[in-house]
Amino acid sequence: MHPLEYAIRQTLLNDNLLAKGGRVLVGVSGGADSIALLHILAALRDAFSLTLVAAYIDHGLRPTETPAEWTCVREAAVRLGVECTRSQVNVTGLATAHKLSLEHAARDLRYQAFADLGRQWATDTLAVAHTADDQAEELLLRLFRGGGRKALSGMRLQSGTLIRPLLAVRKSELLAYLADQGIGFCFDSSNDNLRFVRNRIRHDLLPLLESQFDPGIRQALLKTAANLREDEDLLEFLLAEHWEQVIEIQEPNSASPLMALLRRDPFCTLHPALQRRMVEQLLWTIGEAARYEQIMAVVAAARSGRTGSELHLSRGLRVGVTREHLEFSYPQGRKPWRGRLHPV
């Protein structure tokens, strides 16, 4: 067994990422990382009694390169005795219709396609090939976007049914593995396109930080993410302990637009970090984006809001302040509107 295959086997075992006898959909683009992941999991399938399905997603962005990528994925799957499937998505159409970046639209459609293929092939796990280098790039990207502790804790080895077995592996290790095994792969030209912020981080910023500031910057970022991840786990535990004392989610019905109640007295006894996390989780639970400004406005209203006052948040969400509660509702539905809950 190759040393890298052994290391990934230990990761899978130590972190309980795969159950014996599982069916795994493997995201394979034809690039080095995902081709390496497919071969590593194929090498380990007997040890875990796995059934693998290689899944290629055509984003419609590089039509001249797509045939070679699909051929690479299909031929690798045939050599390994693995089922193979593909799906095509319209990234440009979604990006244009919803004013999203191509990266955002591609990510959303890719995971939607994976979910559809998972149902079609009756798989219980999705494996993707994010690496330690991807993690470092993602942390800087989230930092630039103003991400909080949860965002800066980075990607996780496991998120629900999605696993990232290569998350602690450097890209250089994967390239060495492919060379050792004589395995070919494709190169995605979009990885060199500097109009994408991630590529500028990869090709410009990280090399600059390594050469001019600290050659160990990538490892330092990974350590920071690991520490924040442990902090996140503690906050999640504390949140679960206090959630039912503070938050009451209402069942939606035609008679009342009320979505949730936040009890002010028990909320105000919590640590500020847990207060912010609770409001963030509440907004997510009722289907609302949890922007920092909105979170802090709700926290301030709970701490010192005047009875009868209200907050006007996005998409028609109103937060009414009473002596005992904050009341979250969409009086006119999930759409912008003017006016107060209770005109004075």
PADREN-376496 format. One record per residue (C-alpha): residue number from 0; x, y, z. Coordinates in steps of 0.02 Angstrom, whole numbers. Example, Ala and Ser with C-alpha at 12.3 -4.5 7.8 and 13.67 -1.06 7.14 Angstrom:
@n=0, u=615, v=-225, w=390
@n=1, u=684, v=-53, w=357
//
This chain:
@n=0, u=0, v=0, w=0
@n=1, u=66, v=171, w=-46
@n=2, u=106, v=281, w=107
@n=3, u=-23, v=410, w=55
@n=4, u=-157, v=277, w=37
@n=5, u=-113, v=215, w=212
@n=6, u=-123, v=393, w=282
@n=7, u=-296, v=420, w=206
@n=8, u=-351, v=250, w=271
@n=9, u=-304, v=306, w=446
@n=10, u=-397, v=470, w=423
@n=11, u=-553, v=377, w=368
@n=12, u=-541, v=261, w=518
@n=13, u=-492, v=387, w=651
@n=14, u=-627, v=512, w=604
@n=15, u=-761, v=384, w=561
@n=16, u=-785, v=459, w=389
@n=17, u=-845, v=300, w=304
@n=18, u=-954, v=157, w=361
@n=19, u=-914, v=-19, w=303
@n=20, u=-1017, v=-66, w=151
@n=21, u=-1054, v=114, w=104
@n=22, u=-1095, v=180, w=-69
@n=23, u=-988, v=332, w=-109
@n=24, u=-1013, v=460, w=-247
@n=25, u=-841, v=531, w=-288
@n=26, u=-833, v=704, w=-367
@n=27, u=-704, v=688, w=-507
@n=28, u=-663, v=834, w=-621
@n=29, u=-516, v=752, w=-708
@n=30, u=-392, v=864, w=-617
@n=31, u=-249, v=801, w=-511
@n=32, u=-335, v=813, w=-341
@n=33, u=-495, v=722, w=-387
@n=34, u=-408, v=590, w=-494
@n=35, u=-294, v=554, w=-345
@n=36, u=-445, v=541, w=-230
@n=37, u=-531, v=418, w=-346
@n=38, u=-377, v=306, w=-354
@n=39, u=-347, v=314, w=-166
@n=40, u=-527, v=266, w=-125
@n=41, u=-521, v=128, w=-255
@n=42, u=-364, v=61, w=-171
@n=43, u=-455, v=62, w=-4
@n=44, u=-625, v=-2, w=-59
@n=45, u=-595, v=-183, w=-8
@n=46, u=-542, v=-129, w=167
@n=47, u=-706, v=-34, w=187
@n=48, u=-816, v=-141, w=72
@n=49, u=-856, v=14, w=-30
@n=50, u=-954, v=37, w=-189
@n=51, u=-888, v=189, w=-284
@n=52, u=-971, v=296, w=-418
@n=53, u=-864, v=427, w=-506
@n=54, u=-966, v=584, w=-545
@n=55, u=-911, v=715, w=-671
@n=56, u=-1002, v=883, w=-678
@n=57, u=-994, v=982, w=-841
@n=58, u=-1015, v=1166, w=-793
@n=59, u=-1027, v=1222, w=-975
@n=60, u=-887, v=1349, w=-951
@n=61, u=-744, v=1266, w=-1047
@n=62, u=-820, v=1172, w=-1194
@n=63, u=-652, v=1143, w=-1278
@n=64, u=-581, v=1056, w=-1124
@n=65, u=-735, v=960, w=-1066
@n=66, u=-720, v=811, w=-1187
@n=67, u=-541, v=774, w=-1132
@n=68, u=-589, v=788, w=-948
@n=69, u=-738, v=672, w=-966
@n=70, u=-631, v=548, w=-1063
@n=71, u=-499, v=554, w=-926
@n=72, u=-629, v=521, w=-790
@n=73, u=-717, v=384, w=-887
@n=74, u=-556, v=293, w=-931
@n=75, u=-494, v=302, w=-751
@n=76, u=-660, v=231, w=-691
@n=77, u=-653, v=89, w=-816
@n=78, u=-474, v=44, w=-766
@n=79, u=-523, v=43, w=-583
@n=80, u=-685, v=-53, w=-610
@n=81, u=-790, v=93, w=-545
@n=82, u=-960, v=151, w=-607
@n=83, u=-955, v=322, w=-690
@n=84, u=-1085, v=456, w=-724
@n=85, u=-1095, v=637, w=-780
@n=86, u=-1212, v=785, w=-764
@n=87, u=-1220, v=950, w=-857
@n=88, u=-1269, v=1115, w=-775
@n=89, u=-1296, v=1291, w=-841
@n=90, u=-1183, v=1400, w=-734
@n=91, u=-1191, v=1553, w=-845
@n=92, u=-1380, v=1550, w=-848
@n=93, u=-1395, v=1542, w=-658
@n=94, u=-1261, v=1676, w=-632
@n=95, u=-1349, v=1793, w=-752
@n=96, u=-1524, v=1761, w=-687
@n=97, u=-1479, v=1786, w=-504
@n=98, u=-1332, v=1907, w=-522
@n=99, u=-1209, v=1784, w=-446
@n=100, u=-1024, v=1764, w=-479
@n=101, u=-978, v=1618, w=-591
@n=102, u=-889, v=1537, w=-443
@n=103, u=-1044, v=1551, w=-333
@n=104, u=-1162, v=1487, w=-468
@n=105, u=-1044, v=1343, w=-512
@n=106, u=-1030, v=1288, w=-330
@n=107, u=-1219, v=1292, w=-302
@n=108, u=-1259, v=1196, w=-461
@n=109, u=-1117, v=1071, w=-434
@n=110, u=-1181, v=1018, w=-264
@n=111, u=-1360, v=1016, w=-325
@n=112, u=-1304, v=900, w=-465
@n=113, u=-1208, v=791, w=-341
@n=114, u=-1366, v=778, w=-235
@n=115, u=-1469, v=725, w=-386
@n=116, u=-1340, v=596, w=-438
@n=117, u=-1328, v=532, w=-260
@n=118, u=-1514, v=496, w=-261
@n=119, u=-1504, v=419, w=-435
@n=120, u=-1362, v=302, w=-386
@n=121, u=-1423, v=273, w=-208
@n=122, u=-1259, v=330, w=-129
@n=123, u=-1249, v=379, w=54
@n=124, u=-1088, v=482, w=50
@n=125, u=-1012, v=615, w=-63
@n=126, u=-821, v=624, w=-66
@n=127, u=-736, v=779, w=-136
@n=128, u=-552, v=819, w=-158
@n=129, u=-523, v=978, w=-59
@n=130, u=-342, v=985, w=0
@n=131, u=-242, v=1077, w=134
@n=132, u=-195, v=1206, w=2
@n=133, u=-379, v=1233, w=-38
@n=134, u=-411, v=1257, w=148
@n=135, u=-278, v=1393, w=164
@n=136, u=-347, v=1484, w=12
@n=137, u=-525, v=1469, w=76
@n=138, u=-478, v=1543, w=245
@n=139, u=-402, v=1698, w=165
@n=140, u=-551, v=1714, w=49
@n=141, u=-673, v=1706, w=196
@n=142, u=-566, v=1830, w=294
@n=143, u=-577, v=1956, w=153
@n=144, u=-766, v=1935, w=152
@n=145, u=-776, v=1974, w=337
@n=146, u=-815, v=1799, w=397
@n=147, u=-839, v=1765, w=582
@n=148, u=-770, v=1625, w=688
@n=149, u=-877, v=1492, w=604
@n=150, u=-819, v=1542, w=430
@n=151, u=-638, v=1556, w=484
@n=152, u=-641, v=1382, w=559
@n=153, u=-633, v=1326, w=379
@n=154, u=-697, v=1173, w=288
@n=155, u=-725, v=1016, w=390
@n=156, u=-672, v=838, w=358
@n=157, u=-856, v=793, w=366
@n=158, u=-1011, v=899, w=340
@n=159, u=-1166, v=790, w=349
@n=160, u=-1148, v=660, w=212
@n=161, u=-1004, v=753, w=127
@n=162, u=-825, v=702, w=167
@n=163, u=-657, v=780, w=122
@n=164, u=-528, v=641, w=150
@n=165, u=-384, v=744, w=76
@n=166, u=-409, v=899, w=182
@n=167, u=-245, v=876, w=277
@n=168, u=-146, v=832, w=118
@n=169, u=-41, v=957, w=21
@n=170, u=-62, v=969, w=-168
@n=171, u=123, v=926, w=-188
@n=172, u=93, v=759, w=-100
@n=173, u=-47, v=716, w=-221
@n=174, u=60, v=759, w=-372
@n=175, u=200, v=649, w=-304
@n=176, u=74, v=507, w=-278
@n=177, u=11, v=521, w=-457
@n=178, u=189, v=522, w=-523
@n=179, u=235, v=370, w=-417
@n=180, u=84, v=275, w=-483
@n=181, u=101, v=334, w=-664
@n=182, u=-74, v=409, w=-662
@n=183, u=-120, v=544, w=-787
@n=184, u=-239, v=690, w=-760
@n=185, u=-305, v=846, w=-845
@n=186, u=-265, v=1029, w=-814
@n=187, u=-409, v=1151, w=-790
@n=188, u=-360, v=1314, w=-877
@n=189, u=-481, v=1414, w=-768
@n=190, u=-363, v=1383, w=-621
@n=191, u=-244, v=1509, w=-700
@n=192, u=-377, v=1641, w=-735
@n=193, u=-335, v=1788, w=-621
@n=194, u=-507, v=1867, w=-634
@n=195, u=-558, v=1742, w=-500
@n=196, u=-511, v=1802, w=-326
@n=197, u=-465, v=1626, w=-270
@n=198, u=-338, v=1612, w=-410
@n=199, u=-259, v=1778, w=-363
@n=200, u=-244, v=1714, w=-185
@n=201, u=-166, v=1551, w=-249
@n=202, u=-45, v=1624, w=-376
@n=203, u=-7, v=1797, w=-306
@n=204, u=-50, v=1822, w=-123
@n=205, u=4, v=1659, w=-42
@n=206, u=172, v=1653, w=-133
@n=207, u=201, v=1835, w=-82
@n=208, u=161, v=1796, w=101
@n=209, u=275, v=1644, w=96
@n=210, u=422, v=1737, w=17
@n=211, u=408, v=1905, w=105
@n=212, u=328, v=1868, w=274
@n=213, u=325, v=1687, w=333
@n=214, u=366, v=1529, w=235
@n=215, u=253, v=1434, w=353
@n=216, u=99, v=1541, w=322
@n=217, u=-5, v=1397, w=253
@n=218, u=25, v=1290, w=406
@n=219, u=-10, v=1438, w=519
@n=220, u=-178, v=1464, w=434
@n=221, u=-221, v=1281, w=455
@n=222, u=-177, v=1286, w=641
@n=223, u=-285, v=1441, w=663
@n=224, u=-431, v=1354, w=577
@n=225, u=-409, v=1199, w=687
@n=226, u=-411, v=1305, w=846
@n=227, u=-565, v=1401, w=790
@n=228, u=-649, v=1237, w=745
@n=229, u=-630, v=1178, w=924
@n=230, u=-702, v=1344, w=987
@n=231, u=-846, v=1319, w=866
@n=232, u=-882, v=1146, w=934
@n=233, u=-893, v=1218, w=1110
@n=234, u=-1011, v=1357, w=1054
@n=235, u=-1120, v=1230, w=964
@n=236, u=-1130, v=1127, w=1123
@n=237, u=-1175, v=1278, w=1229
@n=238, u=-1301, v=1336, w=1100
@n=239, u=-1390, v=1169, w=1106
@n=240, u=-1395, v=1178, w=1296
@n=241, u=-1482, v=1348, w=1300
@n=242, u=-1582, v=1348, w=1138
@n=243, u=-1750, v=1288, w=1205
@n=244, u=-1742, v=1405, w=1355
@n=245, u=-1724, v=1556, w=1241
@n=246, u=-1798, v=1517, w=1070
@n=247, u=-1971, v=1458, w=1020
@n=248, u=-1997, v=1419, w=836
@n=249, u=-2177, v=1437, w=780
@n=250, u=-2264, v=1320, w=659
@n=251, u=-2312, v=1423, w=506
@n=252, u=-2499, v=1444, w=476
@n=253, u=-2614, v=1559, w=380
@n=254, u=-2684, v=1638, w=538
@n=255, u=-2520, v=1708, w=602
@n=256, u=-2361, v=1771, w=518
@n=257, u=-2261, v=1741, w=678
@n=258, u=-2105, v=1636, w=644
@n=259, u=-2012, v=1636, w=809
@n=260, u=-1999, v=1708, w=985
@n=261, u=-1840, v=1754, w=1077
@n=262, u=-1858, v=1765, w=1267
@n=263, u=-1763, v=1918, w=1324
@n=264, u=-1725, v=1878, w=1507
@n=265, u=-1634, v=1712, w=1481
@n=266, u=-1553, v=1780, w=1323
@n=267, u=-1476, v=1926, w=1418
@n=268, u=-1392, v=1809, w=1543
@n=269, u=-1289, v=1727, w=1405
@n=270, u=-1111, v=1773, w=1357
@n=271, u=-1107, v=1897, w=1210
@n=272, u=-1023, v=1768, w=1097
@n=273, u=-1165, v=1646, w=1130
@n=274, u=-1295, v=1783, w=1106
@n=275, u=-1225, v=1819, w=932
@n=276, u=-1221, v=1634, w=889
@n=277, u=-1400, v=1609, w=948
@n=278, u=-1466, v=1752, w=841
@n=279, u=-1366, v=1689, w=692
@n=280, u=-1440, v=1514, w=712
@n=281, u=-1614, v=1585, w=735
@n=282, u=-1603, v=1684, w=573
@n=283, u=-1540, v=1531, w=480
@n=284, u=-1679, v=1425, w=554
@n=285, u=-1816, v=1539, w=488
@n=286, u=-1731, v=1546, w=318
@n=287, u=-1648, v=1716, w=330
@n=288, u=-1470, v=1768, w=289
@n=289, u=-1373, v=1803, w=449
@n=290, u=-1275, v=1961, w=410
@n=291, u=-1167, v=2036, w=546
@n=292, u=-1262, v=2202, w=551
@n=293, u=-1428, v=2113, w=570
@n=294, u=-1361, v=1999, w=707
@n=295, u=-1295, v=2146, w=807
@n=296, u=-1457, v=2244, w=785
@n=297, u=-1559, v=2098, w=853
@n=298, u=-1438, v=2075, w=999
@n=299, u=-1452, v=2261, w=1043
@n=300, u=-1642, v=2253, w=1033
@n=301, u=-1647, v=2103, w=1150
@n=302, u=-1532, v=2186, w=1275
@n=303, u=-1605, v=2361, w=1280
@n=304, u=-1742, v=2378, w=1150
@n=305, u=-1891, v=2485, w=1197
@n=306, u=-2059, v=2398, w=1207
@n=307, u=-2160, v=2438, w=1052
@n=308, u=-2008, v=2470, w=943
@n=309, u=-1964, v=2359, w=796
@n=310, u=-1825, v=2312, w=676
@n=311, u=-1847, v=2309, w=488
@n=312, u=-1733, v=2173, w=420
@n=313, u=-1713, v=2104, w=244
@n=314, u=-1850, v=2026, w=136
@n=315, u=-1992, v=2092, w=243
@n=316, u=-1934, v=2018, w=408
@n=317, u=-1996, v=2119, w=557
@n=318, u=-1936, v=2100, w=736
@n=319, u=-2060, v=2171, w=861
@n=320, u=-1998, v=2213, w=1035
@n=321, u=-2107, v=2175, w=1186
@n=322, u=-2062, v=2176, w=1370
@n=323, u=-2030, v=1989, w=1372
@n=324, u=-1994, v=1940, w=1192
@n=325, u=-1928, v=1982, w=1021
@n=326, u=-2059, v=1927, w=894
@n=327, u=-1996, v=1876, w=720
@n=328, u=-2123, v=1879, w=579
@n=329, u=-2153, v=1911, w=393
@n=330, u=-2318, v=2007, w=401
@n=331, u=-2326, v=2034, w=212
@n=332, u=-2231, v=1878, w=162
@n=333, u=-2049, v=1863, w=113
@n=334, u=-2038, v=2022, w=12
@n=335, u=-1984, v=2202, w=46
@n=336, u=-2121, v=2317, w=110
@n=337, u=-2138, v=2483, w=199
@n=338, u=-2233, v=2517, w=358
@n=339, u=-2237, v=2466, w=539
@n=340, u=-2309, v=2312, w=621
@n=341, u=-2414, v=2422, w=734
@n=342, u=-2435, v=2599, w=663
@n=343, u=-2425, v=2737, w=793
//
